[in-house]
């Protein structure tokens, strides 16, 4: 994964996590957590979007305090050592 993709992924997860609240599925029956997970992973190289990453993105959206450290570690662990942002 490129460094800028990792940064963007974590920004997207943070954005969705801020908007999420526990009663959201009840208040908005059309809401699907998987749709938010898909949006967060949009544009990320398919070979790194494992079930583990998808699950951790979902857990972080629902409980950012409990899972953000693990997500950050996993995501930046997918960036090759010494990788720099484009630009």
PDB file of N, CA, C and O in Angstrom:
ATOM      1  N   UNK A   1       0.856  -1.173   0.000  1.00  0.00           N
ATOM      2  CA  UNK A   1       0.000   0.000   0.000  1.00  0.00           C
ATOM      3  C   UNK A   1       0.902   1.236   0.000  1.00  0.00           C
ATOM      4  O   UNK A   1       1.919   1.276   0.693  1.00  0.00           O
ATOM      5  N   UNK A   2       0.528   2.211  -0.761  1.00  0.00           N
ATOM      6  CA  UNK A   2       1.263   3.472  -0.772  1.00  0.00           C
ATOM      7  C   UNK A   2       0.965   4.259   0.502  1.00  0.00           C
ATOM      8  O   UNK A   2      -0.112   4.138   1.086  1.00  0.00           O
ATOM      9  N   UNK A   3       1.928   5.060   0.918  1.00  0.00           N
ATOM     10  CA  UNK A   3       1.769   5.857   2.135  1.00  0.00           C
ATOM     11  C   UNK A   3       0.563   6.791   2.029  1.00  0.00           C
ATOM     12  O   UNK A   3      -0.200   6.924   2.986  1.00  0.00           O
ATOM     13  N   UNK A   4       0.385   7.436   0.876  1.00  0.00           N
ATOM     14  CA  UNK A   4      -0.748   8.351   0.747  1.00  0.00           C
ATOM     15  C   UNK A   4      -2.085   7.605   0.795  1.00  0.00           C
ATOM     16  O   UNK A   4      -3.084   8.157   1.256  1.00  0.00           O
ATOM     17  N   UNK A   5      -2.109   6.350   0.320  1.00  0.00           N
ATOM     18  CA  UNK A   5      -3.334   5.546   0.418  1.00  0.00           C
ATOM     19  C   UNK A   5      -3.618   5.183   1.875  1.00  0.00           C
ATOM     20  O   UNK A   5      -4.772   5.189   2.305  1.00  0.00           O
ATOM     21  N   UNK A   6      -2.569   4.870   2.628  1.00  0.00           N
ATOM     22  CA  UNK A   6      -2.730   4.561   4.047  1.00  0.00           C
ATOM     23  C   UNK A   6      -3.269   5.775   4.800  1.00  0.00           C
ATOM     24  O   UNK A   6      -4.185   5.656   5.613  1.00  0.00           O
ATOM     25  N   UNK A   7      -2.695   6.932   4.524  1.00  0.00           N
ATOM     26  CA  UNK A   7      -3.164   8.167   5.163  1.00  0.00           C
ATOM     27  C   UNK A   7      -4.632   8.430   4.843  1.00  0.00           C
ATOM     28  O   UNK A   7      -5.423   8.748   5.731  1.00  0.00           O
ATOM     29  N   UNK A   8      -4.989   8.292   3.563  1.00  0.00           N
ATOM     30  CA  UNK A   8      -6.362   8.551   3.134  1.00  0.00           C
ATOM     31  C   UNK A   8      -7.332   7.559   3.773  1.00  0.00           C
ATOM     32  O   UNK A   8      -8.417   7.945   4.207  1.00  0.00           O
ATOM     33  N   UNK A   9      -6.951   6.300   3.831  1.00  0.00           N
ATOM     34  CA  UNK A   9      -7.802   5.287   4.450  1.00  0.00           C
ATOM     35  C   UNK A   9      -8.098   5.652   5.899  1.00  0.00           C
ATOM     36  O   UNK A   9      -9.253   5.604   6.323  1.00  0.00           O
ATOM     37  N   UNK A  10      -7.085   6.012   6.653  1.00  0.00           N
ATOM     38  CA  UNK A  10      -7.291   6.362   8.061  1.00  0.00           C
ATOM     39  C   UNK A  10      -8.117   7.629   8.210  1.00  0.00           C
ATOM     40  O   UNK A  10      -8.900   7.747   9.153  1.00  0.00           O
ATOM     41  N   UNK A  11      -7.954   8.578   7.297  1.00  0.00           N
ATOM     42  CA  UNK A  11      -8.777   9.796   7.330  1.00  0.00           C
ATOM     43  C   UNK A  11     -10.242   9.459   7.074  1.00  0.00           C
ATOM     44  O   UNK A  11     -11.130   9.987   7.743  1.00  0.00           O
ATOM     45  N   UNK A  12     -10.493   8.587   6.112  1.00  0.00           N
ATOM     46  CA  UNK A  12     -11.873   8.200   5.804  1.00  0.00           C
ATOM     47  C   UNK A  12     -12.518   7.484   6.985  1.00  0.00           C
ATOM     48  O   UNK A  12     -13.663   7.766   7.341  1.00  0.00           O
ATOM     49  N   UNK A  13     -11.776   6.555   7.593  1.00  0.00           N
ATOM     50  CA  UNK A  13     -12.311   5.832   8.750  1.00  0.00           C
ATOM     51  C   UNK A  13     -12.640   6.816   9.871  1.00  0.00           C
ATOM     52  O   UNK A  13     -13.684   6.706  10.514  1.00  0.00           O
ATOM     53  N   UNK A  14     -11.750   7.774  10.100  1.00  0.00           N
ATOM     54  CA  UNK A  14     -11.997   8.780  11.131  1.00  0.00           C
ATOM     55  C   UNK A  14     -13.238   9.603  10.850  1.00  0.00           C
ATOM     56  O   UNK A  14     -14.015   9.901  11.757  1.00  0.00           O
ATOM     57  N   UNK A  15     -13.421   9.968   9.600  1.00  0.00           N
ATOM     58  CA  UNK A  15     -14.591  10.753   9.212  1.00  0.00           C
ATOM     59  C   UNK A  15     -15.882   9.986   9.483  1.00  0.00           C
ATOM     60  O   UNK A  15     -16.827  10.527  10.057  1.00  0.00           O
ATOM     61  N   UNK A  16     -15.910   8.729   9.068  1.00  0.00           N
ATOM     62  CA  UNK A  16     -17.110   7.918   9.280  1.00  0.00           C
ATOM     63  C   UNK A  16     -17.325   7.656  10.768  1.00  0.00           C
ATOM     64  O   UNK A  16     -18.461   7.678  11.244  1.00  0.00           O
ATOM     65  N   UNK A  17     -16.247   7.411  11.501  1.00  0.00           N
ATOM     66  CA  UNK A  17     -16.360   7.131  12.935  1.00  0.00           C
ATOM     67  C   UNK A  17     -16.957   8.317  13.691  1.00  0.00           C
ATOM     68  O   UNK A  17     -17.710   8.129  14.647  1.00  0.00           O
ATOM     69  N   UNK A  18     -16.628   9.520  13.270  1.00  0.00           N
ATOM     70  CA  UNK A  18     -17.188  10.717  13.913  1.00  0.00           C
ATOM     71  C   UNK A  18     -18.703  10.782  13.710  1.00  0.00           C
ATOM     72  O   UNK A  18     -19.432  11.221  14.599  1.00  0.00           O
ATOM     73  N   UNK A  19     -19.170  10.348  12.549  1.00  0.00           N
ATOM     74  CA  UNK A  19     -20.592  10.438  12.229  1.00  0.00           C
ATOM     75  C   UNK A  19     -21.410   9.258  12.760  1.00  0.00           C
ATOM     76  O   UNK A  19     -22.631   9.354  12.877  1.00  0.00           O
ATOM     77  N   UNK A  20     -20.749   8.160  13.078  1.00  0.00           N
ATOM     78  CA  UNK A  20     -21.447   6.944  13.518  1.00  0.00           C
ATOM     79  C   UNK A  20     -21.903   7.083  14.973  1.00  0.00           C
ATOM     80  O   UNK A  20     -21.206   7.675  15.796  1.00  0.00           O
ATOM     81  N   UNK A  21     -23.063   6.538  15.274  1.00  0.00           N
ATOM     82  CA  UNK A  21     -23.540   6.437  16.650  1.00  0.00           C
ATOM     83  C   UNK A  21     -24.297   5.114  16.774  1.00  0.00           C
ATOM     84  O   UNK A  21     -24.833   4.623  15.781  1.00  0.00           O
ATOM     85  N   UNK A  22     -24.353   4.524  17.978  1.00  0.00           N
ATOM     86  CA  UNK A  22     -24.898   3.168  18.142  1.00  0.00           C
ATOM     87  C   UNK A  22     -26.308   2.950  17.601  1.00  0.00           C
ATOM     88  O   UNK A  22     -26.606   1.860  17.113  1.00  0.00           O
ATOM     89  N   UNK A  23     -27.180   3.948  17.673  1.00  0.00           N
ATOM     90  CA  UNK A  23     -28.554   3.770  17.198  1.00  0.00           C
ATOM     91  C   UNK A  23     -28.716   4.094  15.712  1.00  0.00           C
ATOM     92  O   UNK A  23     -29.835   4.091  15.197  1.00  0.00           O
ATOM     93  N   UNK A  24     -27.630   4.366  15.034  1.00  0.00           N
ATOM     94  CA  UNK A  24     -27.716   4.740  13.627  1.00  0.00           C
ATOM     95  C   UNK A  24     -28.477   3.698  12.784  1.00  0.00           C
ATOM     96  O   UNK A  24     -29.355   4.084  12.012  1.00  0.00           O
ATOM     97  N   UNK A  25     -28.174   2.396  12.903  1.00  0.00           N
ATOM     98  CA  UNK A  25     -28.930   1.424  12.102  1.00  0.00           C
ATOM     99  C   UNK A  25     -30.431   1.434  12.402  1.00  0.00           C
ATOM    100  O   UNK A  25     -31.236   1.199  11.501  1.00  0.00           O
ATOM    101  N   UNK A  26     -30.813   1.698  13.633  1.00  0.00           N
ATOM    102  CA  UNK A  26     -32.238   1.756  13.982  1.00  0.00           C
ATOM    103  C   UNK A  26     -32.873   3.040  13.467  1.00  0.00           C
ATOM    104  O   UNK A  26     -34.011   3.025  12.999  1.00  0.00           O
ATOM    105  N   UNK A  27     -32.141   4.156  13.551  1.00  0.00           N
ATOM    106  CA  UNK A  27     -32.657   5.445  13.103  1.00  0.00           C
ATOM    107  C   UNK A  27     -32.709   5.556  11.580  1.00  0.00           C
ATOM    108  O   UNK A  27     -33.551   6.262  11.026  1.00  0.00           O
ATOM    109  N   UNK A  28     -31.804   4.855  10.920  1.00  0.00           N
ATOM    110  CA  UNK A  28     -31.723   4.879   9.454  1.00  0.00           C
ATOM    111  C   UNK A  28     -31.668   3.435   8.961  1.00  0.00           C
ATOM    112  O   UNK A  28     -30.580   2.896   8.759  1.00  0.00           O
ATOM    113  N   UNK A  29     -32.822   2.802   8.766  1.00  0.00           N
ATOM    114  CA  UNK A  29     -32.844   1.386   8.383  1.00  0.00           C
ATOM    115  C   UNK A  29     -32.054   1.080   7.108  1.00  0.00           C
ATOM    116  O   UNK A  29     -31.612  -0.052   6.911  1.00  0.00           O
ATOM    117  N   UNK A  30     -31.877   2.069   6.256  1.00  0.00           N
ATOM    118  CA  UNK A  30     -31.125   1.842   5.020  1.00  0.00           C
ATOM    119  C   UNK A  30     -29.613   1.853   5.249  1.00  0.00           C
ATOM    120  O   UNK A  30     -28.850   1.512   4.346  1.00  0.00           O
ATOM    121  N   UNK A  31     -29.173   2.242   6.449  1.00  0.00           N
ATOM    122  CA  UNK A  31     -27.742   2.307   6.752  1.00  0.00           C
ATOM    123  C   UNK A  31     -27.138   0.911   6.775  1.00  0.00           C
ATOM    124  O   UNK A  31     -27.701  -0.016   7.358  1.00  0.00           O
ATOM    125  N   UNK A  32     -25.986   0.777   6.135  1.00  0.00           N
ATOM    126  CA  UNK A  32     -25.233  -0.475   6.128  1.00  0.00           C
ATOM    127  C   UNK A  32     -23.771  -0.165   6.425  1.00  0.00           C
ATOM    128  O   UNK A  32     -23.128   0.587   5.692  1.00  0.00           O
ATOM    129  N   UNK A  33     -23.256  -0.740   7.492  1.00  0.00           N
ATOM    130  CA  UNK A  33     -21.855  -0.554   7.857  1.00  0.00           C
ATOM    131  C   UNK A  33     -20.940  -0.991   6.717  1.00  0.00           C
ATOM    132  O   UNK A  33     -19.906  -0.368   6.475  1.00  0.00           O
ATOM    133  N   UNK A  34     -21.316  -2.056   6.021  1.00  0.00           N
ATOM    134  CA  UNK A  34     -20.494  -2.528   4.900  1.00  0.00           C
ATOM    135  C   UNK A  34     -20.341  -1.476   3.811  1.00  0.00           C
ATOM    136  O   UNK A  34     -19.306  -1.421   3.148  1.00  0.00           O
ATOM    137  N   UNK A  35     -21.355  -0.642   3.617  1.00  0.00           N
ATOM    138  CA  UNK A  35     -21.239   0.444   2.631  1.00  0.00           C
ATOM    139  C   UNK A  35     -20.156   1.436   3.053  1.00  0.00           C
ATOM    140  O   UNK A  35     -19.385   1.911   2.220  1.00  0.00           O
ATOM    141  N   UNK A  36     -20.101   1.745   4.347  1.00  0.00           N
ATOM    142  CA  UNK A  36     -19.065   2.651   4.840  1.00  0.00           C
ATOM    143  C   UNK A  36     -17.683   2.012   4.743  1.00  0.00           C
ATOM    144  O   UNK A  36     -16.710   2.683   4.399  1.00  0.00           O
ATOM    145  N   UNK A  37     -17.597   0.735   5.041  1.00  0.00           N
ATOM    146  CA  UNK A  37     -16.323   0.030   4.918  1.00  0.00           C
ATOM    147  C   UNK A  37     -15.864   0.059   3.465  1.00  0.00           C
ATOM    148  O   UNK A  37     -14.696   0.330   3.185  1.00  0.00           O
ATOM    149  N   UNK A  38     -16.783  -0.220   2.538  1.00  0.00           N
ATOM    150  CA  UNK A  38     -16.451  -0.177   1.106  1.00  0.00           C
ATOM    151  C   UNK A  38     -15.934   1.198   0.709  1.00  0.00           C
ATOM    152  O   UNK A  38     -14.951   1.302  -0.024  1.00  0.00           O
ATOM    153  N   UNK A  39     -16.593   2.260   1.189  1.00  0.00           N
ATOM    154  CA  UNK A  39     -16.170   3.619   0.851  1.00  0.00           C
ATOM    155  C   UNK A  39     -14.767   3.890   1.389  1.00  0.00           C
ATOM    156  O   UNK A  39     -13.936   4.476   0.695  1.00  0.00           O
ATOM    157  N   UNK A  40     -14.507   3.470   2.606  1.00  0.00           N
ATOM    158  CA  UNK A  40     -13.184   3.694   3.194  1.00  0.00           C
ATOM    159  C   UNK A  40     -12.092   2.989   2.395  1.00  0.00           C
ATOM    160  O   UNK A  40     -10.986   3.515   2.262  1.00  0.00           O
ATOM    161  N   UNK A  41     -12.389   1.811   1.866  1.00  0.00           N
ATOM    162  CA  UNK A  41     -11.398   1.015   1.155  1.00  0.00           C
ATOM    163  C   UNK A  41     -11.374   1.293  -0.342  1.00  0.00           C
ATOM    164  O   UNK A  41     -10.550   0.734  -1.066  1.00  0.00           O
ATOM    165  N   UNK A  42     -12.267   2.146  -0.806  1.00  0.00           N
ATOM    166  CA  UNK A  42     -12.341   2.486  -2.226  1.00  0.00           C
ATOM    167  C   UNK A  42     -10.993   3.022  -2.711  1.00  0.00           C
ATOM    168  O   UNK A  42     -10.415   3.926  -2.108  1.00  0.00           O
ATOM    169  N   UNK A  43     -10.513   2.454  -3.798  1.00  0.00           N
ATOM    170  CA  UNK A  43      -9.260   2.911  -4.386  1.00  0.00           C
ATOM    171  C   UNK A  43      -8.017   2.269  -3.795  1.00  0.00           C
ATOM    172  O   UNK A  43      -6.908   2.519  -4.265  1.00  0.00           O
ATOM    173  N   UNK A  44      -8.191   1.441  -2.767  1.00  0.00           N
ATOM    174  CA  UNK A  44      -7.046   0.749  -2.155  1.00  0.00           C
ATOM    175  C   UNK A  44      -6.780  -0.521  -2.954  1.00  0.00           C
ATOM    176  O   UNK A  44      -7.712  -1.218  -3.353  1.00  0.00           O
ATOM    177  N   UNK A  45      -5.517  -0.814  -3.182  1.00  0.00           N
ATOM    178  CA  UNK A  45      -5.107  -2.001  -3.920  1.00  0.00           C
ATOM    179  C   UNK A  45      -5.803  -3.235  -3.350  1.00  0.00           C
ATOM    180  O   UNK A  45      -5.746  -3.487  -2.146  1.00  0.00           O
ATOM    181  N   UNK A  46      -6.449  -3.990  -4.210  1.00  0.00           N
ATOM    182  CA  UNK A  46      -7.251  -5.137  -3.793  1.00  0.00           C
ATOM    183  C   UNK A  46      -6.504  -6.211  -3.027  1.00  0.00           C
ATOM    184  O   UNK A  46      -7.102  -6.891  -2.193  1.00  0.00           O
ATOM    185  N   UNK A  47      -5.212  -6.384  -3.285  1.00  0.00           N
ATOM    186  CA  UNK A  47      -4.497  -7.467  -2.596  1.00  0.00           C
ATOM    187  C   UNK A  47      -4.240  -7.162  -1.120  1.00  0.00           C
ATOM    188  O   UNK A  47      -3.874  -8.066  -0.369  1.00  0.00           O
ATOM    189  N   UNK A  48      -4.422  -5.925  -0.691  1.00  0.00           N
ATOM    190  CA  UNK A  48      -4.231  -5.599   0.730  1.00  0.00           C
ATOM    191  C   UNK A  48      -5.555  -5.484   1.487  1.00  0.00           C
ATOM    192  O   UNK A  48      -5.560  -5.364   2.712  1.00  0.00           O
ATOM    193  N   UNK A  49      -6.675  -5.520   0.767  1.00  0.00           N
ATOM    194  CA  UNK A  49      -7.972  -5.390   1.434  1.00  0.00           C
ATOM    195  C   UNK A  49      -8.452  -6.768   1.905  1.00  0.00           C
ATOM    196  O   UNK A  49      -9.399  -7.334   1.359  1.00  0.00           O
ATOM    197  N   UNK A  50      -7.785  -7.280   2.914  1.00  0.00           N
ATOM    198  CA  UNK A  50      -8.088  -8.593   3.467  1.00  0.00           C
ATOM    199  C   UNK A  50      -9.328  -8.530   4.352  1.00  0.00           C
ATOM    200  O   UNK A  50      -9.811  -7.454   4.704  1.00  0.00           O
ATOM    201  N   UNK A  51      -9.824  -9.701   4.696  1.00  0.00           N
ATOM    202  CA  UNK A  51     -10.956  -9.775   5.624  1.00  0.00           C
ATOM    203  C   UNK A  51     -10.574  -9.148   6.962  1.00  0.00           C
ATOM    204  O   UNK A  51     -11.401  -8.503   7.606  1.00  0.00           O
ATOM    205  N   UNK A  52      -9.326  -9.337   7.378  1.00  0.00           N
ATOM    206  CA  UNK A  52      -8.861  -8.745   8.639  1.00  0.00           C
ATOM    207  C   UNK A  52      -8.931  -7.217   8.588  1.00  0.00           C
ATOM    208  O   UNK A  52      -9.370  -6.577   9.544  1.00  0.00           O
ATOM    209  N   UNK A  53      -8.498  -6.641   7.473  1.00  0.00           N
ATOM    210  CA  UNK A  53      -8.540  -5.185   7.332  1.00  0.00           C
ATOM    211  C   UNK A  53      -9.980  -4.690   7.307  1.00  0.00           C
ATOM    212  O   UNK A  53     -10.307  -3.713   7.982  1.00  0.00           O
ATOM    213  N   UNK A  54     -10.837  -5.343   6.546  1.00  0.00           N
ATOM    214  CA  UNK A  54     -12.258  -4.945   6.489  1.00  0.00           C
ATOM    215  C   UNK A  54     -12.889  -4.994   7.876  1.00  0.00           C
ATOM    216  O   UNK A  54     -13.600  -4.070   8.273  1.00  0.00           O
ATOM    217  N   UNK A  55     -12.629  -6.070   8.608  1.00  0.00           N
ATOM    218  CA  UNK A  55     -13.213  -6.214   9.939  1.00  0.00           C
ATOM    219  C   UNK A  55     -12.700  -5.126  10.881  1.00  0.00           C
ATOM    220  O   UNK A  55     -13.473  -4.564  11.658  1.00  0.00           O
ATOM    221  N   UNK A  56     -11.420  -4.829  10.817  1.00  0.00           N
ATOM    222  CA  UNK A  56     -10.852  -3.827  11.703  1.00  0.00           C
ATOM    223  C   UNK A  56     -11.333  -2.424  11.351  1.00  0.00           C
ATOM    224  O   UNK A  56     -11.525  -1.597  12.242  1.00  0.00           O
ATOM    225  N   UNK A  57     -11.531  -2.147  10.067  1.00  0.00           N
ATOM    226  CA  UNK A  57     -12.121  -0.863   9.663  1.00  0.00           C
ATOM    227  C   UNK A  57     -13.516  -0.743  10.277  1.00  0.00           C
ATOM    228  O   UNK A  57     -13.851   0.293  10.850  1.00  0.00           O
ATOM    229  N   UNK A  58     -14.323  -1.786  10.161  1.00  0.00           N
ATOM    230  CA  UNK A  58     -15.669  -1.764  10.729  1.00  0.00           C
ATOM    231  C   UNK A  58     -15.659  -1.595  12.237  1.00  0.00           C
ATOM    232  O   UNK A  58     -16.440  -0.815  12.782  1.00  0.00           O
ATOM    233  N   UNK A  59     -14.794  -2.310  12.904  1.00  0.00           N
ATOM    234  CA  UNK A  59     -14.704  -2.200  14.364  1.00  0.00           C
ATOM    235  C   UNK A  59     -14.271  -0.796  14.785  1.00  0.00           C
ATOM    236  O   UNK A  59     -14.743  -0.266  15.791  1.00  0.00           O
ATOM    237  N   UNK A  60     -13.373  -0.206  14.010  1.00  0.00           N
ATOM    238  CA  UNK A  60     -12.888   1.137  14.338  1.00  0.00           C
ATOM    239  C   UNK A  60     -13.971   2.183  14.115  1.00  0.00           C
ATOM    240  O   UNK A  60     -14.049   3.156  14.866  1.00  0.00           O
ATOM    241  N   UNK A  61     -14.802   2.003  13.104  1.00  0.00           N
ATOM    242  CA  UNK A  61     -15.917   2.923  12.879  1.00  0.00           C
ATOM    243  C   UNK A  61     -16.865   2.882  14.080  1.00  0.00           C
ATOM    244  O   UNK A  61     -17.314   3.923  14.561  1.00  0.00           O
ATOM    245  N   UNK A  62     -17.160   1.688  14.552  1.00  0.00           N
ATOM    246  CA  UNK A  62     -18.124   1.505  15.643  1.00  0.00           C
ATOM    247  C   UNK A  62     -17.517   1.881  17.004  1.00  0.00           C
ATOM    248  O   UNK A  62     -18.211   2.434  17.858  1.00  0.00           O
ATOM    249  N   UNK A  63     -16.247   1.588  17.205  1.00  0.00           N
ATOM    250  CA  UNK A  63     -15.581   1.854  18.487  1.00  0.00           C
ATOM    251  C   UNK A  63     -14.162   2.367  18.234  1.00  0.00           C
ATOM    252  O   UNK A  63     -13.192   1.622  18.379  1.00  0.00           O
ATOM    253  N   UNK A  64     -14.046   3.643  17.856  1.00  0.00           N
ATOM    254  CA  UNK A  64     -12.728   4.177  17.500  1.00  0.00           C
ATOM    255  C   UNK A  64     -11.712   4.080  18.635  1.00  0.00           C
ATOM    256  O   UNK A  64     -10.549   3.758  18.397  1.00  0.00           O
ATOM    257  N   UNK A  65     -12.132   4.350  19.840  1.00  0.00           N
ATOM    258  CA  UNK A  65     -11.194   4.324  20.967  1.00  0.00           C
ATOM    259  C   UNK A  65     -10.617   2.929  21.167  1.00  0.00           C
ATOM    260  O   UNK A  65      -9.437   2.781  21.482  1.00  0.00           O
ATOM    261  N   UNK A  66     -11.430   1.928  20.987  1.00  0.00           N
ATOM    262  CA  UNK A  66     -10.986   0.562  21.214  1.00  0.00           C
ATOM    263  C   UNK A  66     -10.139  -0.040  20.112  1.00  0.00           C
ATOM    264  O   UNK A  66      -9.432  -1.021  20.344  1.00  0.00           O
ATOM    265  N   UNK A  67     -10.197   0.541  18.894  1.00  0.00           N
ATOM    266  CA  UNK A  67      -9.565  -0.138  17.763  1.00  0.00           C
ATOM    267  C   UNK A  67      -8.648   0.722  16.900  1.00  0.00           C
ATOM    268  O   UNK A  67      -7.977   0.189  16.016  1.00  0.00           O
ATOM    269  N   UNK A  68      -8.596   2.014  17.122  1.00  0.00           N
ATOM    270  CA  UNK A  68      -7.810   2.863  16.213  1.00  0.00           C
ATOM    271  C   UNK A  68      -6.327   2.548  16.236  1.00  0.00           C
ATOM    272  O   UNK A  68      -5.665   2.628  15.201  1.00  0.00           O
ATOM    273  N   UNK A  69      -5.796   2.196  17.386  1.00  0.00           N
ATOM    274  CA  UNK A  69      -4.364   1.881  17.456  1.00  0.00           C
ATOM    275  C   UNK A  69      -4.040   0.638  16.630  1.00  0.00           C
ATOM    276  O   UNK A  69      -3.059   0.622  15.887  1.00  0.00           O
ATOM    277  N   UNK A  70      -4.859  -0.397  16.757  1.00  0.00           N
ATOM    278  CA  UNK A  70      -4.644  -1.623  15.992  1.00  0.00           C
ATOM    279  C   UNK A  70      -4.799  -1.368  14.493  1.00  0.00           C
ATOM    280  O   UNK A  70      -4.029  -1.895  13.691  1.00  0.00           O
ATOM    281  N   UNK A  71      -5.795  -0.558  14.113  1.00  0.00           N
ATOM    282  CA  UNK A  71      -5.985  -0.245  12.697  1.00  0.00           C
ATOM    283  C   UNK A  71      -4.792   0.530  12.157  1.00  0.00           C
ATOM    284  O   UNK A  71      -4.285   0.220  11.079  1.00  0.00           O
ATOM    285  N   UNK A  72      -4.348   1.524  12.891  1.00  0.00           N
ATOM    286  CA  UNK A  72      -3.208   2.326  12.439  1.00  0.00           C
ATOM    287  C   UNK A  72      -1.973   1.446  12.267  1.00  0.00           C
ATOM    288  O   UNK A  72      -1.250   1.572  11.279  1.00  0.00           O
ATOM    289  N   UNK A  73      -1.735   0.564  13.217  1.00  0.00           N
ATOM    290  CA  UNK A  73      -0.588  -0.334  13.140  1.00  0.00           C
ATOM    291  C   UNK A  73      -0.695  -1.254  11.915  1.00  0.00           C
ATOM    292  O   UNK A  73       0.280  -1.448  11.190  1.00  0.00           O
ATOM    293  N   UNK A  74      -1.880  -1.814  11.696  1.00  0.00           N
ATOM    294  CA  UNK A  74      -2.073  -2.702  10.547  1.00  0.00           C
ATOM    295  C   UNK A  74      -1.890  -1.955   9.237  1.00  0.00           C
ATOM    296  O   UNK A  74      -1.174  -2.421   8.351  1.00  0.00           O
ATOM    297  N   UNK A  75      -2.526  -0.807   9.109  1.00  0.00           N
ATOM    298  CA  UNK A  75      -2.478  -0.054   7.854  1.00  0.00           C
ATOM    299  C   UNK A  75      -1.054   0.393   7.521  1.00  0.00           C
ATOM    300  O   UNK A  75      -0.585   0.186   6.402  1.00  0.00           O
ATOM    301  N   UNK A  76      -0.371   0.999   8.479  1.00  0.00           N
ATOM    302  CA  UNK A  76       0.995   1.443   8.191  1.00  0.00           C
ATOM    303  C   UNK A  76       1.960   0.269   8.068  1.00  0.00           C
ATOM    304  O   UNK A  76       3.034   0.411   7.484  1.00  0.00           O
ATOM    305  N   UNK A  77       1.589  -0.880   8.608  1.00  0.00           N
ATOM    306  CA  UNK A  77       2.388  -2.081   8.405  1.00  0.00           C
ATOM    307  C   UNK A  77       2.308  -2.600   6.981  1.00  0.00           C
ATOM    308  O   UNK A  77       3.164  -3.375   6.552  1.00  0.00           O
ATOM    309  N   UNK A  78       1.289  -2.181   6.246  1.00  0.00           N
ATOM    310  CA  UNK A  78       1.131  -2.571   4.833  1.00  0.00           C
ATOM    311  C   UNK A  78       1.914  -1.665   3.887  1.00  0.00           C
ATOM    312  O   UNK A  78       2.023  -1.952   2.695  1.00  0.00           O
ATOM    313  N   UNK A  79       2.460  -0.569   4.420  1.00  0.00           N
ATOM    314  CA  UNK A  79       3.256   0.358   3.615  1.00  0.00           C
ATOM    315  C   UNK A  79       4.708  -0.150   3.622  1.00  0.00           C
ATOM    316  O   UNK A  79       5.282  -0.375   4.688  1.00  0.00           O
ATOM    317  N   UNK A  80       5.288  -0.327   2.447  1.00  0.00           N
ATOM    318  CA  UNK A  80       6.678  -0.792   2.402  1.00  0.00           C
ATOM    319  C   UNK A  80       7.597   0.171   3.164  1.00  0.00           C
ATOM    320  O   UNK A  80       7.423   1.388   3.113  1.00  0.00           O
ATOM    321  N   UNK A  81       8.565  -0.393   3.861  1.00  0.00           N
ATOM    322  CA  UNK A  81       9.510   0.414   4.618  1.00  0.00           C
ATOM    323  C   UNK A  81      10.235   1.388   3.691  1.00  0.00           C
ATOM    324  O   UNK A  81      10.695   1.013   2.613  1.00  0.00           O
ATOM    325  N   UNK A  82      10.326   2.610   4.118  1.00  0.00           N
ATOM    326  CA  UNK A  82      11.005   3.634   3.334  1.00  0.00           C
ATOM    327  C   UNK A  82      10.133   4.283   2.274  1.00  0.00           C
ATOM    328  O   UNK A  82      10.601   5.138   1.522  1.00  0.00           O
ATOM    329  N   UNK A  83       8.857   3.880   2.206  1.00  0.00           N
ATOM    330  CA  UNK A  83       7.954   4.473   1.208  1.00  0.00           C
ATOM    331  C   UNK A  83       7.687   5.920   1.549  1.00  0.00           C
ATOM    332  O   UNK A  83       7.535   6.275   2.718  1.00  0.00           O
ATOM    333  N   UNK A  84       7.631   6.747   0.537  1.00  0.00           N
ATOM    334  CA  UNK A  84       7.333   8.164   0.722  1.00  0.00           C
ATOM    335  C   UNK A  84       6.083   8.502  -0.063  1.00  0.00           C
ATOM    336  O   UNK A  84       5.713   7.808  -1.010  1.00  0.00           O
ATOM    337  N   UNK A  85       5.445   9.577   0.348  1.00  0.00           N
ATOM    338  CA  UNK A  85       4.256  10.038  -0.366  1.00  0.00           C
ATOM    339  C   UNK A  85       4.654  10.576  -1.726  1.00  0.00           C
ATOM    340  O   UNK A  85       5.723  11.165  -1.886  1.00  0.00           O
ATOM    341  N   UNK A  86       3.772  10.365  -2.719  1.00  0.00           N
ATOM    342  CA  UNK A  86       3.998  10.955  -4.037  1.00  0.00           C
ATOM    343  C   UNK A  86       3.867  12.453  -3.950  1.00  0.00           C
ATOM    344  O   UNK A  86       3.164  12.981  -3.088  1.00  0.00           O
ATOM    345  N   UNK A  87       4.539  13.124  -4.833  1.00  0.00           N
ATOM    346  CA  UNK A  87       4.348  14.567  -4.890  1.00  0.00           C
ATOM    347  C   UNK A  87       5.571  15.244  -4.599  1.00  0.00           C
ATOM    348  O   UNK A  87       5.611  16.474  -4.599  1.00  0.00           O
TER     349      UNK A  87
END
